[in-house]
Every structure is written in structure tokens, then in C-alpha cells.
């Protein structure tokens, strides 16, 4: 946390551990952020959360598995996943994937369903 004043907190992204921000550590914000930067073929295994997650694709191509379906997305797309729905994603392109994942919770709560 770089500065704090009544009503706001300024955070330097490069000072976040693992490119993650958990709101409870920064003024009690009810949100978590993950800054994704992955090589082709990389991505997390199947998991779910007890809250909504929003994915904002900034650069690259990504394949999401959500429930029993799949969704291809590229820069400019936003995907919302409802609480409790199993999901995963993989960089399906030939360049880096950059996206921001927003968790509607002040801390990460993840149930991993596969490695």
C-alpha cells in the first residue's frame, strides 16, 4: 500500500504478492483481483468459488470451461461466472494471455476440483 487517505487506498501493482490483491488487506474492500499473464497452454485447473467471478480479457485468446460448456474469448470480452459453478481456463492462443479476474469477495475462497 503506497498511500492511504480517508476514502481510498493507492496500491502499486508490482508490489502485490503473486499479482493478487485481496480486499481485506487494503482498506477492507469487498473485492479481490488477479492480474493474469500466461504463456500459451497455461491456466488453472477446474475450481469453483462461493461468489461471482468476472474475467476481463485484455490481450490474447482464452478458452474457458464453465460447467459443462466451453467459451472462447479474446481481447475485449468479459465473462461472468455465477457462484458455485465449476470453471477453468487455458491460454488457447499463440501469444501471452493477459486478463484481470475479479472475485466478488474480500478474500479468495477456492475449492480446487482438479490439480
C-alpha positions in Angstrom: 0.0 0.0 0.0 1.6 3.2 -1.1 -0.7 5.8 0.3 -3.8 5.8 2.4 -6.3 8.6 2.9 -9.9 8.8 4.1 -11.9 7.1 1.4 -9.2 5.5 -0.8 -6.1 3.4 -0.9 -3.4 3.5 -3.7 -1.7 0.2 -4.4 1.4 -0.3 -6.6 0.6 -3.4 -8.7 4.2 -4.6 -8.8 4.2 -4.8 -5.0 1.4 -7.3 -4.9 2.3 -10.8 -4.0 1.6 -13.2 -6.8 -0.1 -10.4 -8.8 -3.1 -10.7 -6.4 -5.0 -8.2 -4.4 -7.2 -9.3 -1.5 -9.5 -6.5 -0.5 -9.4 -7.2 3.3 -5.7 -6.3 3.2 -6.4 -2.9 1.5 -8.9 -0.9 3.4 -11.5 -3.7 3.7 -12.6 -3.6 0.0 -15.1 -6.3 -0.8 -13.3 -7.5 -3.9 -10.2 -9.4 -4.9 -8.2 -9.0 -8.1 -5.9 -11.4 -10.0 -3.7 -10.0 -12.8 -3.2 -12.9 -15.3 -0.2 -13.1 -17.6 0.2 -16.6 -19.0 2.1 -18.3 -21.8 0.2 -20.4 -24.4 -1.2 -23.6 -22.9 -1.1 -22.3 -19.3 -4.1 -21.9 -17.0 -5.6 -23.1 -13.6 -7.3 -26.4 -13.1 -11.0 -26.8 -12.5 -12.3 -25.0 -9.4 -15.2 -23.0 -8.0 -16.0 -20.2 -5.7 -18.9 -19.3 -3.4 -19.2 -15.9 -5.1 -19.3 -14.4 -8.6 -16.1 -14.1 -10.7 -15.7 -11.8 -13.6 -13.0 -12.3 -16.2 -11.9 -9.3 -18.3 -9.7 -10.4 -21.3 -7.2 -7.7 -22.2 -4.9 -9.4 -24.7 -4.7 -12.9 -26.3 -7.1 -15.8 -26.7 -8.6 -17.9 -23.9 -10.7 -21.0 -23.7 -13.0 -21.2 -20.6 -14.7 -24.3 -19.4 -17.7 -23.3 -17.4 -20.0 -26.0 -16.1 -20.4 -28.5 -18.9 -19.8 -25.9 -21.7 -16.8 -24.1 -23.2 -16.4 -20.4 -24.3 -13.7 -19.0 -26.5 -12.9 -15.3 -25.8 -10.4 -12.7 -26.9 -9.4 -9.2 -26.0 -12.4 -7.0 -25.2 -14.6 -9.8 -23.9 -15.9 -10.1 -20.4 -17.2 -13.3 -18.9 -19.2 -13.6 -15.6 -19.4 -16.9 -13.7 -22.0 -17.5 -11.1 -21.3 -18.7 -7.6 -20.6 -22.4 -7.2 -20.2 -23.1 -11.0 -17.0 -25.1 -11.7 -14.7 -23.4 -14.2 -11.2 -23.3 -15.6 -9.4 -21.5 -18.4 -6.4 -22.0 -20.6 -4.4 -19.7 -22.9 -5.6 -21.1 -26.2 -3.7 -18.6 -28.4 -0.1 -18.4 -29.6 0.9 -15.3 -27.6 0.6 -14.2 -23.9 -2.8 -14.1 -22.3 -3.4 -11.0 -20.2 -6.7 -10.7 -18.2 -8.0 -9.4 -14.9 -10.1 -11.7 -12.8 -12.4 -10.0 -10.3 -13.6 -12.0 -7.3 -16.7 -10.6 -5.5 -15.3 -11.3 -2.1 -12.8 -9.6 0.2 -10.6 -12.7 0.2 -10.0 -15.7 -2.1 -12.1 -18.7 -1.4 -11.4 -21.5 -3.9 -12.4 -25.2 -3.9 -10.0 -27.0 -6.3 -11.7 -29.8 -8.2 -8.7 -30.9 -10.2 -4.9 -30.3 -10.0 
